Amino acid sequence: MSEAERVDYSVTDGIARIAMRRAPVNAIDHPMIDAIHAGLRRADADPAVRVVLIESALPGMFCGGMDLKMVARGDALDLRAFVYKFYMETMDIQYRMRKPSIAVVNGPARGAGMTLAINCDLTVAADDVDLGYPEIDVGVIPAIHYAHLPRQISRAKAFELLFCGTPIPAAEAAGLGIINHAVPRAELETKALSLAGMLAAKSPTIMALGRASFMRANDLDYRRNVENQIETLCNVFSTADGREGLAAFIEKRAPRWSAPRD
């Protein structure tokens, strides 16, 4: 599958839709994130586009996270390049966009799928899906979310979600403020398009200036914090337990963690 085939891109009534299409779970690899980046840049450069939706073309699945088989095969330099591309380049593109973005979550969102969602300005999910951070169970860490989640919810609840790895229903995530709305599945597209329509109706000049000001006011320290977390993630990939967790996931077995050190 080529980079272009990883996503569908369309524009209707000022709304650009970037729909991931990589069966079975939209696992994020180099071509996938390259295609998403290309879609975001294309939408930002198009004067006819007022709002961007990031969604899935696969029924019942938003994004299962990074392609862990690709991660397990990569050497340290490959992994560092991918991690910085996925986290920092995605954040930088969306930081500088002049148009708002909405994540439309139609199915489970895990790890990198949650990262795609929270990098958008708004997130709408079907109320019968769950969201989570399972990285701890495969011996890695949800880097960006160490910086993001405690800013959104209580420190204690953030710790529970990040270090237990148990998914939560979208309705609970909305109640905590992690996402904006959890709606019945039949209403998901309607809700997303309603929000997009409200944003698209605003002055594009004021939207661009206001969004840039909002980003500067809220994200400068956050960006530096995320970069620190990414360095930790790169180090985690080189540990014995990091490699063991990925191998166990791929081999569909329980991981054999190393003994703790004094």
C-alpha positions as CSV (number, residue, x, y, z in Angstrom):
1,M,0.0,0.0,0.0
2,S,1.4,3.4,-1.0
3,E,1.5,6.5,1.2
4,A,-1.4,8.0,-0.7
5,E,-3.5,4.9,-0.1
6,R,-3.0,5.1,3.7
7,V,-5.6,7.9,3.8
8,D,-8.6,9.2,2.0
9,Y,-8.7,13.0,1.5
10,S,-11.7,15.0,0.5
11,V,-13.1,18.5,0.9
12,T,-16.8,19.4,1.0
13,D,-18.4,22.7,2.1
14,G,-15.1,24.0,3.5
15,I,-14.4,20.9,5.6
16,A,-11.4,18.7,4.7
17,R,-11.6,15.1,5.8
18,I,-8.5,13.0,6.4
19,A,-9.7,9.4,6.8
20,M,-7.2,6.7,7.8
21,R,-7.4,3.5,5.8
22,R,-5.0,0.9,6.9
23,A,-6.7,-2.4,7.9
24,P,-7.1,-3.9,10.4
25,V,-6.4,-1.2,13.0
26,N,-4.9,1.9,11.3
27,A,-1.5,1.1,12.9
28,I,0.7,4.1,12.5
29,D,3.9,3.6,10.4
30,H,6.1,5.9,8.4
31,P,3.8,6.0,5.3
32,M,0.7,6.5,7.4
33,I,2.0,9.5,9.4
34,D,3.6,10.9,6.2
35,A,0.1,10.7,4.5
36,I,-1.6,12.4,7.5
37,H,1.0,15.2,7.5
38,A,0.5,15.7,3.8
39,G,-3.2,15.9,4.3
40,L,-2.9,18.5,7.1
41,R,-0.5,20.6,5.0
42,R,-2.7,20.4,2.0
43,A,-5.8,21.5,4.0
44,D,-3.9,24.3,5.6
45,A,-2.7,25.6,2.2
46,D,-6.2,25.4,0.6
47,P,-8.1,28.7,1.0
48,A,-11.4,26.8,0.5
49,V,-10.8,24.8,3.6
50,R,-12.0,26.2,7.0
51,V,-11.9,23.1,9.2
52,V,-10.1,19.7,9.2
53,L,-11.5,16.4,10.4
54,I,-9.2,13.5,11.2
55,E,-11.2,10.2,11.2
56,S,-11.1,6.6,10.1
57,A,-12.4,5.0,7.0
58,L,-12.5,1.6,8.8
59,P,-15.8,0.8,10.4
60,G,-15.6,0.5,14.2
61,M,-11.8,1.3,14.5
62,F,-10.2,4.6,14.9
63,C,-6.5,3.8,15.6
64,G,-4.9,0.9,17.5
65,G,-1.6,2.8,18.0
66,M,1.9,2.6,16.5
67,D,2.8,-0.3,14.3
68,L,4.6,-2.3,17.0
69,K,6.0,-4.8,14.5
70,M,7.7,-1.9,12.7
71,V,9.0,-0.6,16.0
72,A,10.3,-4.0,17.0
73,R,12.2,-4.3,13.7
74,G,13.8,-0.9,13.9
75,D,17.2,0.0,15.3
76,A,17.8,2.9,17.7
77,L,18.2,5.5,15.0
78,D,15.2,4.3,13.0
79,L,13.0,4.4,16.1
80,R,14.3,7.9,17.1
81,A,13.5,9.2,13.6
82,F,10.0,7.7,13.7
83,V,9.2,8.9,17.2
84,Y,10.3,12.5,16.5
85,K,8.3,12.5,13.2
86,F,5.2,11.1,14.8
87,Y,5.2,13.3,18.0
88,M,7.1,16.4,17.3
89,E,6.4,17.0,13.5
90,T,2.7,16.2,14.0
91,M,2.6,18.7,16.9
92,D,4.5,21.3,15.0
93,I,2.2,21.0,11.9
94,Q,-0.9,21.3,14.0
95,Y,0.6,24.1,16.2
96,R,1.2,26.2,13.1
97,M,-2.1,25.5,11.3
98,R,-4.4,28.4,10.6
99,K,-7.5,26.2,10.8
100,P,-9.0,24.2,13.6
101,S,-9.1,20.4,13.6
102,I,-11.5,17.8,15.0
103,A,-10.8,14.2,15.7
104,V,-13.8,11.9,15.0
105,V,-13.4,8.7,17.0
106,N,-15.6,5.9,15.6
107,G,-13.8,3.0,17.4
108,P,-11.1,2.1,19.9
109,A,-8.3,4.7,20.2
110,R,-5.1,3.3,21.8
111,G,-1.7,4.9,22.4
112,A,-0.7,6.7,19.2
113,G,-4.4,6.9,18.3
114,M,-5.0,8.9,21.4
115,T,-2.1,11.1,20.4
116,L,-3.7,11.8,17.0
117,A,-6.9,12.7,18.8
118,I,-5.5,15.0,21.4
119,N,-3.3,16.9,18.9
120,C,-6.6,18.0,17.3
121,D,-8.4,21.0,18.8
122,L,-11.6,19.1,19.5
123,T,-12.4,15.4,19.9
124,V,-15.8,13.8,19.4
125,A,-16.3,10.1,20.0
126,A,-19.1,7.5,19.7
127,D,-20.3,6.7,23.2
128,D,-19.9,2.9,22.7
129,V,-16.1,3.1,22.2
130,D,-13.3,3.1,24.7
131,L,-10.1,5.0,24.9
132,G,-6.8,4.1,26.6
133,Y,-3.1,4.1,27.1
134,P,-2.0,0.4,27.0
135,E,1.8,1.1,26.4
136,I,2.7,0.1,30.0
137,D,1.6,-3.5,29.2
138,V,4.0,-3.8,26.3
139,G,7.0,-2.3,28.1
140,V,6.9,1.2,26.6
141,I,5.5,4.6,27.7
142,P,2.8,6.9,26.3
143,A,5.3,9.7,26.1
144,I,3.2,12.7,25.1
145,H,0.4,11.9,27.5
146,Y,2.7,12.2,30.6
147,A,2.8,15.9,29.6
148,H,-0.8,16.2,28.4
149,L,-3.1,14.2,30.6
150,P,-2.3,15.7,34.0
151,R,-3.0,19.1,32.5
152,Q,-6.5,17.9,31.5
153,I,-7.6,15.9,34.5
154,S,-6.4,15.3,38.1
155,R,-2.8,14.0,38.6
156,A,-4.1,10.9,40.5
157,K,-6.6,9.9,37.7
158,A,-4.0,10.6,35.1
159,F,-1.5,8.3,36.9
160,E,-4.2,5.6,37.1
161,L,-5.0,5.7,33.4
162,L,-1.3,5.8,32.3
163,F,0.1,3.2,34.7
164,C,-2.7,0.7,34.9
165,G,-3.4,0.8,31.1
166,T,-7.1,0.0,31.5
167,P,-9.3,1.6,28.8
168,I,-12.2,3.8,29.8
169,P,-15.5,4.4,28.0
170,A,-15.8,7.5,25.8
171,A,-18.5,8.9,28.1
172,E,-16.2,8.8,31.1
173,A,-13.4,10.4,29.0
174,A,-15.8,13.2,28.1
175,G,-16.8,13.6,31.8
176,L,-13.1,13.9,32.7
177,G,-12.5,16.5,30.0
178,I,-10.2,14.3,28.0
179,I,-12.5,14.6,25.0
180,N,-15.2,17.1,24.1
181,H,-18.2,15.0,23.4
182,A,-19.4,11.3,23.5
183,V,-22.5,10.8,21.4
184,P,-24.6,7.9,20.2
185,R,-22.9,6.2,17.3
186,A,-25.7,7.2,14.9
187,E,-25.1,10.8,15.8
188,L,-21.3,10.9,15.5
189,E,-20.9,12.3,12.0
190,T,-23.8,14.7,12.6
191,K,-22.2,16.0,15.7
192,A,-18.7,16.3,14.1
193,L,-20.1,18.1,11.1
194,S,-22.2,20.4,13.3
195,L,-19.1,21.5,15.2
196,A,-17.1,21.8,12.0
197,G,-19.9,23.9,10.5
198,M,-19.9,26.3,13.5
199,L,-16.2,26.8,13.2
200,A,-16.3,27.1,9.4
201,A,-18.8,29.9,9.7
202,K,-16.3,32.1,11.7
203,S,-14.0,34.7,10.1
204,P,-11.1,32.7,8.7
205,T,-8.8,35.7,9.5
206,I,-9.9,35.9,13.1
207,M,-9.8,32.1,13.5
208,A,-6.2,32.0,12.2
209,L,-5.1,34.9,14.5
210,G,-7.0,33.6,17.5
211,R,-5.9,30.1,17.1
212,A,-2.2,31.2,16.8
213,S,-2.6,33.3,20.0
214,F,-4.3,30.4,21.8
215,M,-1.4,28.1,20.9
216,R,1.2,30.6,22.0
217,A,-0.6,31.1,25.3
218,N,-0.9,27.4,26.1
219,D,1.6,25.3,24.4
220,L,5.2,26.7,24.6
221,D,6.1,25.0,27.9
222,Y,4.0,22.0,26.9
223,R,6.0,21.5,23.8
224,R,9.3,21.5,25.7
225,N,7.8,19.0,28.2
226,V,6.8,16.7,25.4
227,E,10.2,16.7,23.9
228,N,11.6,15.6,27.3
229,Q,9.1,12.7,27.4
230,I,10.1,11.7,23.8
231,E,13.7,11.4,24.9
232,T,12.6,9.0,27.7
233,L,10.6,7.0,25.2
234,C,13.6,6.6,22.9
235,N,15.6,5.3,25.9
236,V,12.8,2.9,26.9
237,F,12.9,1.3,23.5
238,S,16.6,0.4,24.1
239,T,15.9,-1.4,27.5
240,A,15.7,-5.2,27.8
241,D,12.1,-4.9,29.1
242,G,11.2,-2.5,26.2
243,R,12.4,-5.1,23.7
244,E,10.8,-8.0,25.6
245,G,7.4,-6.3,25.8
246,L,7.3,-5.7,22.0
247,A,8.4,-9.3,21.3
248,A,5.7,-10.7,23.7
249,F,3.1,-8.6,22.0
250,I,4.1,-9.7,18.5
251,E,4.4,-13.4,19.7
252,K,1.0,-13.2,21.5
253,R,2.4,-14.3,24.9
254,A,2.8,-12.9,28.4
255,P,6.0,-10.8,28.7
256,R,8.8,-12.1,30.9
257,W,9.9,-8.9,32.7
258,S,13.5,-8.7,34.1
259,A,14.1,-8.7,37.8
260,P,14.0,-5.3,39.4
261,R,17.4,-3.7,40.2
262,D,18.3,-2.3,43.6
